[in-house]
Amino acid sequence: MIGKGGFQETDFYGMTLPVVKHSFLVTDISEIPTVVKQAFKIATSGRPGPVVVDVPKNIQQTRAQVFFPDEVDIEGFDPESKKASDLELNEIVGLIEKSERPVRYVGGGIISADASEALRKLVDATGIPVTSTVMGLGAFPETHELSLRWLGMHGSAYSNWAVSGEFEKDAEGNPVKIADGADLLLACGVRFDDRVTGKVEKFCEHGTIVHIDIDPSEINKNRKVALPVVSDVKYALKRLAEMITERPLQNNFAAWQKQVAAWKEKAPFGYRVTDEVMQSQHMKDHLAGSESEVILPQMVIEELYKLTEGDAILTTGVGQHQMWGCQYFLSDNPRQVLTSAGLGAMGFGYPAALGAKVARPDKEVIDIDGDGSFLMNVQELATAKIEKIAAKAIILNNQHLGMVVQWEDRFYDSNRGHTYLGNPDDMKQIYPDYVEMIKGFGLPVERVMYKRDLKAALQRMLESDEAYVLDVVVPYTEHVLPFIPAGHTVADMIWKE
């Protein structure tokens, strides 16, 4: 029936080709064992990625005796052979020796390659500060003194300064560099995403860039680099650590570490109750006379981090809550924060929490979500109830699509383009009513409006042995800072107000 426009026919094979690592269309039942074996090999080897196996209905309903191979060879596919040579690695060591301000920039490739331990040993051997992408959170402990946390559009001010230099505005509003950034950037398992680099040609403009990645298509794709190395990143990091242990570096980068520590002290992540919050509709409608009880979104994540002592797995939807979750919940281990990152998939948070809780029933798993993102997959609460999966959710409910509102405020004179999610006929109402909705799923839920109630409510959620939802009502006027506008540079970073 393929190609005849039959009932529900869709060219799923063709549709998925641009968005997955590989696609198969099975046309003979005897192919299935080999195709499935190849699919798993492709998916898990080299740079991991999804593989689609499309099995048409007539093949599904056919009987056959088939042979299941122990191993499969795929012509031209051998990512295991991609290992950096000692010559390439010696070049990197030489660049480190000459450097005065090196930074290691790491991404999800470290986690996919199970290279976190190798990275930690190399940092111990070199004393080079580390910054990560959002996908690389936990690859290096964020509580470590050499951690710069994560960089980019909403990353730490000090990580962005460490890579590209610190700037201040003069009397006429022009940026003036007041401190140099990295003279050597060691990029490992990253793709120089625009949300990290901003205006890409200005990213680490005056530094030498080394890029280690197993995927050759990522080399020089977004940012031209001085030394490209196509290699399994775990092998490269382990071998570098061995080489430096055998022949220790002469430079311990003490002056650079002092500069980094000063930046961290100068510009930590922070928040305050602003005039915009005090004058917001939220305060007028819900907290008149009790203004000191307002809950800011950052407070919720901060309190959760304290109560769990950082020992939990976080998932997120997409938007401001995603950024605050990554800012205020420090990750010391790989896969501690699960987020769709560059894909920007609203609704990702709670389904991901269900999967994480099934995989790690021994861990607290909490979805940090926004009211817009949570609504997109709210039906998964039924899965949690019926399958008895104790994944928790905190909705930072500001009745808006918060990140879009932030951009509307910054760039479009606060003109709203359908970003208000409440009921315009009754703006005092919290709409939709998540409390009543979630009760309908037969799960425990509570709403928190006042700061005095927050800690106890979080504690009750954490102590629950079943899925639990906390609907925390917060003002929509809060913006995520730091903020480097899209297409701009660290010189344009807004890091305090």
Secondary structure, DSSP 8 states (H G I E B T S, - for coil): -TTTT-TT---HHHHHTTTSSEEEE--SGGGHHHHHHHHHHHHHSSS---EEEE--HHHHT--------S----TT--GGG----HHHHHHHHHHHHH-SSEEEEE-HHHHHTT-HHHHHHHHHHH---EEE-STTTTSS-TTSTTEEEE-STTS-HHHHHHHH-EEEE-TTS-EEEEE---SEEEEES----HHHHSSGGGTTTTSEEEEEES-GGGTTTSS--SEEEES-HHHHHHHHHHHHHHS--S---HHHHHHHHHHHHHS-------HHHHTSHHHHHH-TT-GGG---HHHHHHHHHHHHTT-SEEEE-SSHHHHHHHHHS---STTSEE--GGG--TT-HHHHHHHHHHH-TTS-EEEEEEHHHHHTTTTHHHHHHHTT---EEEEEE-SB-HHHHHHHHHHSTT--SS-B-S-TT-TTS-SS-HHHHHHHTT--EEEE-SGGGHHHHHHHHHH-SS-EEEEEE--TT---SSB--TT--GGG-B---
